[in-house]
Amino acid sequence: MKSIQKLSEFIENWLIKYIKKYKMDGFVIGVSGGIDSAVTSTICARTGYPTLCLEMGIHQNISQVSRAKKHIQWLEENYKNVSHHNLSLTKLFDEFCVTLPNGIDNGKEKLALANSRARLRMTTLYYFSTINNYLVAGTGNKVEDFGIGFYTKYGDGGVDISPIADLMKSEVFILAK
């Protein structure tokens, strides 16, 4: 248990040094309802710096949205430096889809649209990053994002800092406790 606490403190201290070095004012993070964004947002909040959590649904499963909202509520109850925005990007995404040409069926359309969703979220994160002078905190872990490359280039991989990038998924679950 002590080593997990030390790990969390190490990441928090690293984030504090990073934010000071680059003269930023806080963090913005997308909270999806998954374990990676829950752990990352909690670590960012624990630094004491302003942490803006964005719930950015695009045709999301209701249980995922519910978990994200519950986690954000928990963060705000436990950390005074946390704020949030619930943003539905579904309409914007649907409008984007309407503008695309019909008849493209090469088997890659679903992947391209999934990547477009991630890039829309990234664009939204950087909007809030710019107006607040915040770092975009990524939620990728060592295995999924940096091991097998399960992320979208210039989407969920488009971040300023990745607090849990060196953690195995099993370590993320342990840290969550």
C-alpha positions in Angstrom: 0.0 0.0 0.0 2.8 2.4 0.8 4.4 1.9 -2.6 1.1 2.8 -4.3 0.8 5.9 -2.2 4.4 6.8 -3.1 3.7 6.2 -6.8 0.7 8.5 -6.7 2.7 11.2 -4.8 5.5 10.8 -7.4 3.1 11.5 -10.3 1.5 14.4 -8.4 4.9 16.0 -7.7 6.0 15.4 -11.3 2.8 17.2 -12.5 3.4 20.1 -10.2 7.0 20.5 -11.4 5.8 20.3 -15.0 3.1 22.9 -14.6 5.4 25.3 -12.9 8.2 24.8 -15.4 5.9 25.6 -18.3 4.0 28.4 -16.5 0.6 26.8 -16.9 -2.4 27.4 -14.6 -4.1 24.0 -14.3 -5.3 20.9 -16.1 -8.1 20.1 -18.4 -9.1 16.4 -18.8 -11.8 14.5 -20.6 -13.7 12.2 -18.2 -15.2 9.2 -20.0 -16.5 7.1 -17.2 -13.5 4.7 -17.6 -10.9 3.8 -15.0 -8.0 5.6 -16.8 -9.7 9.0 -16.9 -11.0 8.5 -13.3 -7.4 7.9 -12.0 -5.8 10.6 -14.1 -8.4 13.2 -13.1 -8.0 12.3 -9.4 -4.2 12.6 -9.6 -4.5 16.0 -11.4 -7.0 17.2 -8.7 -4.7 16.1 -5.9 -2.0 18.5 -7.2 -4.1 21.4 -5.9 -4.1 23.1 -9.3 -7.3 23.9 -11.0 -8.6 20.8 -12.8 -11.4 21.2 -15.4 -13.2 18.0 -16.1 -15.0 17.7 -19.4 -17.7 15.1 -20.0 -18.0 15.1 -23.8 -20.6 12.6 -25.0 -20.9 11.6 -28.6 -23.5 8.9 -28.9 -22.3 7.5 -25.5 -23.7 4.6 -23.7 -25.8 5.9 -20.8 -24.0 3.8 -18.2 -20.7 5.4 -19.3 -22.1 8.9 -19.1 -23.5 8.1 -15.6 -20.1 6.8 -14.4 -18.4 9.9 -15.7 -20.9 12.3 -14.0 -20.7 10.4 -10.7 -16.9 10.6 -10.8 -16.9 14.3 -11.6 -19.4 14.9 -8.8 -17.2 12.9 -6.4 -14.2 15.0 -7.4 -16.0 18.3 -6.9 -17.1 17.1 -3.4 -13.6 16.2 -2.4 -11.4 18.8 -4.2 -12.3 22.4 -4.2 -10.0 23.0 -7.2 -12.2 20.9 -9.5 -14.8 22.2 -11.9 -16.6 20.7 -14.9 -18.6 21.1 -18.0 -21.0 18.5 -19.5 -20.8 19.0 -23.2 -22.9 17.0 -25.7 -20.9 16.9 -28.9 -23.4 14.5 -30.6 -25.1 17.2 -32.6 -21.8 18.6 -33.8 -20.6 15.2 -34.8 -23.8 14.4 -36.6 -23.6 17.6 -38.6 -20.0 16.6 -39.5 -21.3 13.2 -40.7 -24.0 14.9 -42.9 -21.3 16.9 -44.7 -19.4 13.8 -45.7 -19.9 12.4 -49.2 -22.2 9.3 -49.6 -21.2 6.1 -51.2 -17.8 5.6 -49.6 -17.8 1.9 -48.6 -14.2 0.6 -48.4 -14.6 -1.0 -45.0 -12.8 1.9 -43.2 -15.7 4.3 -42.7 -16.5 3.1 -39.1 -12.9 3.4 -38.0 -12.6 6.9 -39.6 -15.7 8.1 -37.8 -14.5 6.7 -34.5 -11.2 8.5 -35.0 -13.1 11.7 -35.9 -15.0 11.5 -32.5 -11.7 11.3 -30.7 -10.3 14.3 -32.7 -13.5 16.3 -31.9 -12.9 15.7 -28.2 -9.3 16.7 -28.6 -10.2 19.9 -30.3 -12.7 20.6 -27.5 -10.0 20.0 -24.8 -7.6 22.4 -26.5 -10.3 25.0 -26.7 -10.6 25.0 -22.9 -6.8 24.6 -22.6 -6.2 27.7 -24.6 -8.7 30.0 -22.8 -7.6 28.9 -19.4 -3.9 28.4 -19.9 -4.3 24.7 -18.8 -2.4 21.6 -19.8 -4.4 18.9 -21.6 -3.9 15.8 -19.4 -4.1 12.5 -21.3 -5.5 9.3 -19.9 -3.5 6.7 -21.8 -1.8 3.9 -19.9 1.4 2.0 -20.9 -0.3 -1.1 -22.4 -3.3 0.3 -24.3 -1.9 3.6 -25.6 1.8 3.3 -25.5 2.2 -0.5 -25.9 -0.1 -1.7 -28.6 -1.0 1.8 -29.8 -4.7 1.7 -29.1 -5.3 5.4 -29.5 -6.2 7.9 -32.2 -3.3 10.0 -33.6 -4.2 13.7 -33.0 -7.2 12.5 -31.0 -7.0 10.9 -27.6 -3.2 10.7 -28.2 -3.1 14.5 -28.8 -2.3 15.7 -25.2 0.3 17.8 -23.4 1.1 15.4 -20.7 0.3 11.8 -19.9 0.3 11.2 -16.1 -0.3 7.4 -16.2 1.6 6.6 -19.4 4.1 4.5 -17.6 1.5 2.4 -15.7 0.3 -1.0 -16.7 -3.5 -1.4 -16.7 -3.2 -3.6 -13.6 -1.3 -0.7 -11.8 -4.1 1.7 -12.8 -6.7 -0.5 -11.1 -4.5 -0.7 -8.0 -4.0 3.0 -7.9 -7.7 3.5 -8.3 -8.3 1.9 -4.9 
